[in-house]
């Protein structure tokens, strides 16, 4: 294993033992990030769902099928990107994350960003988008309802490109979003191609 693989394994070992907040009491698995450790693009979802918590893998079940369809339409394979969550444990009844839970868990995301060092960060959904934009000092709307206007817009800050997108799960509840979502996700191919670095592919995932 190279240095990045070793550091990734060490980080995941810490994540899996985490008891920083109340969520460790109700989780089945801690969901570590997975994908290409040299990826130019990192997707940041909110938290594991029921299927992800049970199986310990990113984007499986109904939302995973939607996710794969969106990637397929964009001409992207999972092994080209790195995927992780803002919150590493499932939220009970898939409720909204609490502020202290985000604060407790976000240090892991910060370490992942530093380790992977992607050129493009793609937060999915409201909480991930709010966290990433605030991290890079991008002005955010006061109203949650206004966040949908940020999806599909490209921001640049601190040598990173930020490209918020709607979470794939939103299409499970409103299929009318699909055409617009396909268009927005379709631009990921361009972002990957323009951000690729010369490095051999290396994939990893949490077993």
N, C-alpha and C positions, 0 to 999 in steps of 0.2 A: 504494500500500500504506500502511496505517496503521502507527503505531509498533509495535504488537504483532506485526504481520506481519513487519516489518523485523527486530525482535529475534529472532523465531522463526527466520527465515531465517539470521541470523548464528549462532545457536546450532547449528542443523543443519549449517552449514558446518564448524564446529569438531568436531562429533560425527563427521562423515563422515571426517575426517582423523585421528581418534584412534588413537594407538598406545601408550596408557598401560599396557596389559597384553598378555599373550601371545595373546589372542584375535584380534588383528588379523592374525596369521599364518595363520589358518585360515578366516577369514570370506570370504564372497562379497560381501555388502553389510553396511553398518552400517544398522541399522533405527532411523530417527528416529521420533518420535511422529507421530500423524496424527489429524485430526478437527477438531472445532469449537474454535477458539481462545478462544471466550467461553463454553465449556461450564461448567455448574455441577457437572459430574461427570467425574472422571478415573479411568479404569481402568488399573491397573498390573499387567501380566503379568510373567512371569519373564524370558524371553529368546526370540529368534526361533527357530522350528523350521526344518526343511529347506526347506519351501516359502517361508516368509517370508524366509529368507536368500537364496534364489535370486531371488525376485521383488522383494524390498525393500518389502513391504507387510505390514501387520498382519493377523493372523488370516485366512489363506487356507489352502486344503487341508482335510484332514479336521477339524482342530480349529476351523477357520474356519466350516465348515458347522454344527458344534455351537454355536459362539458365536452365529452368526446366528439359529439356531433359538431359543436362549435369549433373545436380544434381542427377537425377533419375538413370543414368548410374553409378554414383558414390555411389549410395545407401544412399543418404543424403536427409533429409527433410528440408524445409525452417525453421521450428521451432527449428532446432538444431543449427542454426547459426545466426549471426547478420550481417546485410547488411547496408551499407551506401554509400555515395558519397563524393568524394573530393570536388566537387562543388555542392551546395545544390539547385541551380536554373538552369533551362534550359538555355543552351547557344543558342542565336539566330541562327536559321538555322543550329543548331548543329555544330557550328564552334568550333575551338580550343579555349581552355581557355587562357586568357591573364594572364601575370605574376601577375598583381595587383589583379586580381580576385581570383587567387589561394591564394595569401597572405591574402586577406580579409577573405576568407572562411575557410582556413586551421585550424584556431584556434578552430573552432567547431569540426573538426575531431580530433584534439588533445584532446579535452575534452571527446569525445566519447571513444577514446582509453583508457584514464585514467579511465573513468567510467566503461566500460565493462571489461577492463583489460584482453583481450584475450591472449592466449598463442601463437596463430598463426594469423598473418596478411596476407591476400591474396589480394594484389592489382591487379586490372584487367585493362589491357591495359597500354599504354605508360605513360600518365601523372600521373596516380596513382602510377605506379611502380616507376617512377623517384622520386616522392615525398617521398614515403615510404623508398626507399633505401637511399636517401640522409639524411632523418631524422635519420636513424640508422647508418650513416657513412659507408655505403657499396659503394665501388667504382662502378661507372656507366659508360657505354660507352659514348664517345663523340658524336657518330652518332646515330640518332634515328633508323636507319635501323638495328643497332646491338642489339637493345633491345629485339628483338624476341628470341635471344639466351639466354635471362635470364628466359624466361617463362618455368616453370616446374622445375626450380632449387631451392633448399632449402638453405636458408641462416640463420645463427643464430647470434643474436646481442642483447645485453642488456636484456637478459632473454626472448627474443622473437624469434619465428621462422617466417621467412618471405618466402612466397611462391608465387611469381608472376605468373599470368596466363594471357593468351590472353582474351580480352573482348569477351563475347558471340556474340556481334553484328558483330564481324569479320567474323563469319560463314555465315552471311546473304549475304556477298559480295564475299566470296570465300569458297564454300562448300568443296573444297579439303583439307581445314584445319581440317575438322571434325575428321578423325581418330586420328590425333595427339592430338587434343584438348580433345577428349574423354579419351585418355590415361593420359594426364596431370591432367584433372579434376578428374579422377578415384582415384588419390592418396589422394584426400581430405578425403576419408573415413578413411584411415590410420592415417592421421593427427588428425582427430577428435577423433578417438578411443584412440590414444596415448596421447592426450592432455586433455581428459575429467577430469573435476574436480567434486567432489561430491557436487552437488548443485541441488536444485529442479528446474525444468524448469519454466521459466517465460517469457512470450512473450509480446511484445508491438509493436505498429506501429502508424504511424501518420495518423489520420483519414482524 
